[in-house]
Amino acid sequence: MAGSTAQRGVVALESVGRGDTGSVGGKAAGLGEMLRAGLPVPPGFVITAGAYLAAMDAGGVRDELRRLFETAVGSTGAPAGEPDVAATAGTLRELVGKAGVPDALRAEVLDAYHALGPGARVAVRSSATREDTAGTSFAGMHRTFTNVTGDDALIEAVVECWRSVFGERVVAYRGAHGVLDEPAIAVVVQRMVDSDRSGVMFSADPARNDRSRIVIEAARGLGEVVVGGTVEPDTYVVDRAGPRVVDVRVGHQAVAIRRGADGVERTEPLPDQEAGASVLDDEEILHLAALAVAVEEHFGEPQDMEWAMEGDTVFLVQSRPITTLAPDAGGSPAEAAAAGRDEPLVTGLGAAPGVVAGPVRVLASIADAGRLQPGDVLVAPMTTPDWVPAMRRAVALVTDGGGITCHAAIVSRELRLPCVVGARHATTALRDGEVVTVDGSTGQVFAGDRVAASGAAPGATRAATSVAAPGTETGLTGRVAAAAVHTVAAFPGPAELGEPLATRLYVNLAIAERAEEVAALPVDGVGLLRAEFLITEALEGEHPRRLLTEGREREFIERMHHSLGRIVAAFAPRPVVYRTIDFRTNEFRDLAGGEAFEPYEANPMIGYRGCYRYVREPDLFELELRMLAEVRDELPNLHLMIPFVRTRWELEACLELVDRSPLGRQRGLHRWVMAEVPSVIYQVPEYAALGIDGVSIGSNDLTQLMLGVDRDSETCAELFDESDPAVLRAIGDIIEAAHGAGITSSLCGQAPSTNPAFAEHLVRFGITSISVNADAVGAARRVIAAAERRVLLDRARDRSGRGAGDVRRRRRG
């Protein structure tokens, strides 16, 4: 079949299958495969990749496309956003548009289109030949249009899909991943489904790593509200044994996106009775579950599917493998935990997901860390950066204090350690040696081993990662090579990449252990590298000033160089923004030697820290800058960010120290400041005049200072709200000021990935980039993409309105 489609311009969708990926792309091959298996897929046709290449030949631009593409990525693999890549990608797209669709192909396409019925409304979807294939990250990076009506609109949409093969991000990813063969793309055209109800379903439960359960999410209207996270969908869980519905969670859907008779999609409010009613009945749930099983059986592996219902008819509109399941997942430990009849021993805030069991080890302070054995559940009043080595030996973490933005939560998410914070009395309610089950998603701790009771293998909820021992790599090149032994099992993979974003998406990082694993994610770099965790680990819990006073500067540089270099090398050539050490006296006093250097403060959150401390202690700051300069000599993708800037004079003094250092004399160094203190709202233009290249909004500190609430307080946790109108207004003012000053703006925090409305605020404000934790990359991409689509749609409507023949862009490419 591959040979028969390769030379044809237009082929029926049902005539292609998995063997035709090279000529019709992964998406079209998968849809055709399902059609051939008798599964319900909307009818359509494919414009092959060969037709695209022939069109470029006919237009006289193919040789020029190849030459420019090789110029952009052939030898350097320049990162997305570099001016030369952006400019070249734009020229490439112009050439594709210039060539257009030859008359003969146009006639063939329109014949196939007319066969779908008079005035058919269709979806026009890119299907790249490298999409959904092993070793590449191009899934979903190309254009998709929906509700296309009319000959001219169809041809226009096809050309736009062709042009998207040279999108800036696509070109940059090809260069970065060494995919240097000539780009080619196919296009799928399918009859539109007028969805009354729609959603997604998984033939295995990816959240609980449970292959015995099918999970279905459903909402009224078009499925964009589910994929984009704009409503709370219904969630139905089906046990394959039976099959039977075992759990129903009815969400609340205030609005639905529906398509009118004129073809325009509109957001409509739902009456309360409909908003709170179940979307599907049991018969419909079981019918969808049966389809999920059939698709999985056909493809031979668990699938992530999108579905739509038109009247009583179900259509499958996409299917891709679930990439995050462990190989031999058994029954769900979370289900076993939930099945217990007794109450949890303690309850707090779920800070890092996962369910795991082990014996309790209560530690009053880090001095007791020697008592913690591998496999213990670590229970402590609170943790600070020097607890990281101990946390690595634990299978879960429970703390009395803290909120979901505290250090315990941040590090647990990076270590993939189930974590409950703010449990208040865990250190007194839990006894040393008793076996408990910790559910980091719900924030509950139960008596007994619920994991073993569920039949799951010990540790099944945690993905294994092979990490090279410190010191075993040979230089920075060796560290890059070491990435090959890391398993990307718990973070979102290429199949979850989604459509390209106008807003840059970066990742937050705190430790070097999983640098290579996180670097494999579809992100533009590291937007926040927290130095506090790096330094406590690299120096093995010793206070850095003790090394300085004992004349051990070289030891400091070499130890930090190893940890930091590993991270920067893993992400090269993408930027890594290093936030200099943000000492807080209460956290660093517990380091070895710390009592001699850290004063006691009643409120260290707003005390002796950040930029002001560098001015008061320039010798230690200068040592850190020397270390950064040595790393940057080898890896110029490293950049600098200064935290907790309160006044202009302290920033000016700090930048003078930077300029005098070896780091400040290096070309291409970007200088950023954290926007955490409300005074920054009024000082962005002055900071820009001092040479600052960008501001990164630290939403955790900014929120606590705007609202006067301790971010680590479990008692006041309900007051801590990054979406408070005052906080949002401050964030908007900072972004507007940065734009006016000609510098970039970013935000590092979890809110954009968990709160779609928050993400939309940032996009509407015009933020340049957003940085989230690694475990939130997939969710962040989805909500940012949905927000960008809504913003573009609103602007387009404001300018000119929409008609029935317009091309409308939808969700996943």
C-alpha positions, 0 to 999 in steps of 0.5 A: 500500500505504501508504494501505491500511495506514494505516487498519487496526489489524492487518495481515499482515507479508507485506502491508507493504513499504517504502512503508508506513513511515509506518504500520508503521515502518521495522523492520516495513516492512523485514521485510515487504519481505523476506517479499514478496521470498521471503526467509526471515523468521518469519511474523507481523503488525503493529499499526499506528501508526494503531491506537496513536493510535486507542487513545489517542483511545479512552482519552481521553489523546491530547490530554493526551499531545500537550500534555505532549509539546509542553511537554517538547520543543516549544521547549527541546529539553531534554537527556536526564536533565534532571529536567523531561524525566524527570518528564514522560516518566514521566507520558506513559508512565503515560497510555499504560498507563492507556489500554491496548488497546481491546477491539476492537483486543485481539480483532483482535490476539488473532485474528492471534496465534492464527492463528500456532498454539496457544500460539505463542511470539512476539517483540514488537518496536517499529517506530517510524515515525521509526526508520531514516529519514534525519536522525533518531537513533531507531533501536533506542530502543524496547522489544523482548520475546522469548519471549512466550506467552499472550494477556495476556502479549502484550497487556502487551508491546504496551502496553510497546512503546507506552509506550517511545515516550515513553522519557526518551531518546526524548523528549530526542532528539526535542527536541534534533533538532527532531522535534516531530510527534506520536509514533506507533509500530507493533508487530511480532509474529513467531513465535519462532525456536528458534535452534540457531545464530545471528549477524550478517552483512554483505554487504560487509566494513565493517572493510576497506571491501571490497564484494567480501567477505561477513563472517559471524559465528556462535555457538551458541544465541541471537544475543545472545552475538554482538551483546552481545560476550559470546563470541568468535564464529566469523568467516567471510569469503566472496569473492563471486567464486566464491563461495568461503570465503577465511578461517575464524577459529574462535572460542572459545565457553565458554557458549551462551544456549539456550531450554528447554522451559519457554520460559526462556533459560538460559546453559549452559556448553559442553564444550571439544570443542564450544566450540572447534569450527566453528559452520558448515560450508562449505555453510552458510556459502555458503548464508548468503552467498547470502542476504546477496547476495539481500538486498543486491540487493533493497534496492539497497545493502549490508546488516547482517543478523541471522540465526538457524538452527532446525535446518537452516532459516535465518531473517532477523530484521533487516536495515539498511543498512551506514552506514560504507562509503566510496562507491567502496570497491574491494579490501581493502588489508588483504587485500593486506597480509596476502597478502604472503609476507615478514615485517613490518619491525616489529611493535608494538601496533595502536593506531588501525585502518586500513591505509595506505601512504607514505614513511617520515619518521623524526623524532627530536624535534618540532624536526625536524617541518619535514621531515615532508611531507603523505602521509609515515608519521611514525616517532618515538621517542614523541609528546607533545601538541605533535606534533598539528600534525605528525601531521595531515600524516602518513598514519600514525604509528609510535612506538618507545614507548607503550602503547594508552593513550598520547597517540599512540594517543589522538590517532591515534584521533581523527584516524583516523590508522592508528597502531602504538605500542610498536614498540621499534626502528622509528626504527632499523629503518625508513629515511627515504624507503622506502615502507611499509604500516602496518596499525594494526589488527594493529600491523604495518609491511610493506615496499612499497605494499600499498594500491596493489597491492590496487587500492584508491584512494589513501587509501581507508582514511581517511574525508575530512572537510571542516573549516572553517578556523580563524577563518572561522566567525562567532561560536559560532552560526557554529560550530554552522552549520559542522557541516553541512559535516562528513561522518560517515563513520568513526564509528558512525551512528544505525543503530548506536544500539541500545537505550536505556541506563540507563547514560549514554554519553559520548565522550572528546574531545581536539581541536576539528577533528572536534567537529561530526562526533563530536557527531552520534553517539548520545552524552549529551555529552562526559565527558572533554575533554582540555585538553592537546591543545587548548592546544598546538594553540590556542597553536601549540606555545607554552607558556602560561606564556610568554604569561602572563609576556609580558602576553599573557593576552587572546591566550590567552583568545581562542585557547582560546575559539575552540577550546573554544567550537567543541566546546561549541557542537557538543554543546549542550545536552548537557554538556561536561566540560572537564578542566583542563590536566594539565601533565606536565613531560616533555610540556610542556618541548618547547613553545616557551619550555617549558624555562624553566618545566618542571623535570626529573623522574625520574618525571613521571607521578607528579610536578608535575602536576594539582591540586597544580600549580594550587595552586603556580601559581595565576596560570596556573590563574586565567587558565584559569578566566577563559577558561572563564567567558567560554565558559560565559557563552555556552554554559552546558553547559560544566562543570569537572573537576580532574585528579590529585587526591591529597589533601584539602587541595590540592583544598580550596585548588584549589576556593577558587581556583575559587570566587573566579573568575568561573567559580565565581560562575556558576550551574549549574556542576558540579565534578568530580574525576578519580579516578586516585590510589588515595587517592581510594578513602578520600576520596570522602565528604570531596570530596563535602562540599567541593562536588564533584558527581561523580567520573570514574575515569581507569582508565589512571592508576588502573591504573598506580598500583594495579599499579605499572606505567608505562602508557606502557611497551611492555616492561611492556605485558602487566602493564597490565590494567584488569581486574585484580582489585585494580583492579576492586575499587578501581573498585567501592569508588569507585563505591560511595563516590560513591553513598553520598555522593550524587554521580555516578560515571563512567569514561573509558577504552576497556576497557568497549567492548573487554571485555564483562566489564569493562562488566558489572562497571561496570554491576553496580557501579552506575556512572552513566556511561561515556565512551569514544573516538568510534570505540568508541561503537558497540561500547560501546553494544552491550556496555553494553546486553548487560551491563544486560540480564544484570543486570536478568535476574539481579535478576528471577530472584533476586526471583521466578523466571521462568515460561513466560508471562513476557515476556522482553527481548532484544537490539536493539530 
